[in-house]
Amino acid sequence: MLPLCFGLALLFSAGTLASDAAQREYEVKAAFLFNFAKYGDWPAESFADGQFRFCIAKQDDVVVLLRQRLHEQRIRELPIAVTALRNVELASCHLLFIAAAATPEQLQQWIEASRNQPLLIIGETKGFLELGGAVNLFIASGTVHFEVSLDNLRAHRLQLSSKLLRHADRVIGRSSTEPASGSWQ
Amino acid sequence: MMGWAGISLRGALLRVLGVTAVVAVALVALTILGYEARTFQSRLQQEVGAQLEVVALNMQAALDFDDRESALETLRTLALDPRFRAAIVTRTSEQDDAFARYVIPDAGDFIYPPPVNSNLLRMEQNVVFDDQILGRIEAYYHVPPLTDRLPQYLIVLVVVIAALSIMAALLYVSVERLIAAPARRLAERARTMAADEGSDLPLPENEIQQLQVDFERMMQAIARRENSLREQQARMQLALSAAQQGVWELDPATGAMIWDDATYRMTGLTREQFSPTWAGFRHMLTPDDAAELANTLATLLQSQRPELTTFRWQHTDLGERHLQLVGKLFVSELPATRIVRGVIRDVTELTRAEHALREREQHFRQLVEQSPVPMSVTNDEGLVLLVNQSFQRLFGYDLKALANLAEWWEGVYPDPIYRAAVMQEWHLRLEHADSTGEEFEPMEVQAHCRDGELRDIEFNVQRIGNRRLVIAIDLTDRKRSEREIRKLNEELELRVRQRTEELEIANRELEGFSYSVSHDLRAPLRAISGFGSALVQDYRSKLDEDGQRYLDRMMAASQRMGMLIDDLLRFSRLSRTEMIREKVEMGALIEQIWQELQDSSDIDIGQPYVGELPDCVADRSLLKQVLVNLLSNAVKFSRNANPRRIEVFAETLKGETVYVVRDNGVGFSMAYADKLFGVFQRLHRTEEFEGTGVGLALSRRIIERHGGRIWAESAPGKGASFRFTLSV
């Protein structure tokens, strides 16, 4: 168990969510999304359109938060675009956050549609990894924790830095280069 | 001289080394301490910096994901270093609060932030991800004070001083050997070089100053030598240009050459046309000459002696020339170089002259070889170079047999005594001819030819340069003829002498006989003429006309006989009388005779024409008889001439004085000229011209006794000239 502090939320000054607690939760999650993008490794050919695109499904507050947070920031020297999923083709996304409001059918459909595409799919639903997601965020003891599926990452031709994996609560599946381990401490 | 100046170089060196060693040790000690003090921290920083960098890497995700527990875990790894005391991580966004903090358990008194003068080293390390500073790690390490390490350094210092002392001692020894000793030697050598530049001045004690003084002297010496060198060089150049020589240089290692202007002139090349290299130069020669040139170079590089070679050269303007290259290897030690230097000269004329000389020599040789006169050629060393065919024919020795001269002498002069004499004389004459430059006096010897025949040889020697041409003339035949002629002559002379003696005896007998005859005839003649006169006086009137005529004719005949007898007596007496020679004045004598002739004559005989008459030495009375004869003849035979002309004069004929008596009388035919001077020989009848016919015979006798000659020239009716000489 890692204690996560909502101090991260200080990075994000604006808030439009209904409740303060929910706003702070999404501020931390937005910071997590950016960090996953930082520590992830995409195939070089996936950036043919010259930008890194965050796609957010079913949670427009996160879109606003990320846009504020990532203004003028770059990932791999590329400009960053943040959009709601409904406004773009799934194929142009590099990172997809599926909020809890998505139905299991929608979830299933997006995962199926993005098979073999280098897309980091992050969710916040229980059993998300088993449904085909790569990273799942969850709340425990009042802080945000995450778990990772290496098999699903590999299916999308992606890797996450071991520095990041060290902080995951749970890592399942086998890494392509490292021996399998149930958990990182 | 103060301070250092007065000290010898050795002392100075000793001091320098001592001070240097002390200073060096002090500096080294300080340096080591300073270095240690300085580097201890920096070394620590380096070591610890690496650890902190690793920790910072592991701290990135912890800061990003706000994982304090993981951060503490990571910091704890720093405690593996025994010097580590504490570490604090702060976030960039929360500088006042520590994100994580770790202090080792046995450093309980650690206060953050620690005081400045504590023995703690503070290290900082930023945590950076993607150029963004996420946070900062501060770590504190314990640094023991310098005093704790001093004993360690002191031991090192002592060791260093000991090592330095040893090195200083070694250095002194080597410096003394490497610098002071060579400096002394250098000074001595410089002094030797400048031996004549005020060497009597006192020398300072310090070797460097000595060296200075000596160098100044040496500089003067060098300046002087340089001057003389420059003069020499100028003379050399003059000599070279006068000798029409070019100078060149060759680097045998690279083949590069340097030519001077004279060399270019001589080869007809220009600097633009040809930049000289050995290979390029050789390439321009004929293959034979090029090979020869390469050989010469090889020899030259080994021998270090001057070598020369001559080669043909196609000169662009002058056609084929003969050039001669002389070179020598110059090796210098410092810097180690090997340079061939030399001269080049045009020997075309020389070569052609040599060629011509060889040709002439060939001609000479041919001349000698084919000469019918036996000849041989020897050189100054006495070696026989050439023997011609005539020589071989004459002596039977060829060149092979003559190679050994001793054999020649022994073979030709087998008698040792004669041989020694000939050899001595031979060498004497050769030396005389050589030393005086006169001709070799021909030497006659008797030589044994190879076939054993003994021959008379005359040897002549002609010097031709450094050789001698020996000419042998075979005198054997000439000698033989000479001997025969001499023998014949001797026989002839003997016979002539015998005959002369016989003749003289006969002559004397004849003279005696004619004298006694003449003398004995006088008495009966006197009786005849005496009784005849008596008969004429006493009985003439008693005789008839015929008888008287007979008597007159008898008397005339007896008178004439008396005159003949007188003449004969005079003639025969002439060879018995003694001659008295004296100086005779010809002119005066002629005048006296003419007067006498005039006196005894019935008619006027006029005056003769008398020319220039030199005086002479003769028997006066005998000469007077001759002149009386000649002049009275002239008067007698010119009595019918009108006008009569008689000349007496002298002329010079082949250096001899000839006296001439000429008349314009009846003359005579030259057919009878040989009878003119015989006794009783007459060309005219007594009826025409009186005379006994003894006069001219007598004259001839007298002239002959004086050693002279007498002769006559005439033609009938053209007068006559009588000429005589008198030997002095």
Interface residues (C-beta under 8 A of the other chain):
Chain A: L2 P3 L4 C5 G7 L8 L10 L11 F32 N35 K38 Y39 S161 K163 L164 R166 H167
Chain B: L57 N58 Q60 A61 A62 D64 F65 D66 D67 R68 E69 S70 S93 E94 F129 D130
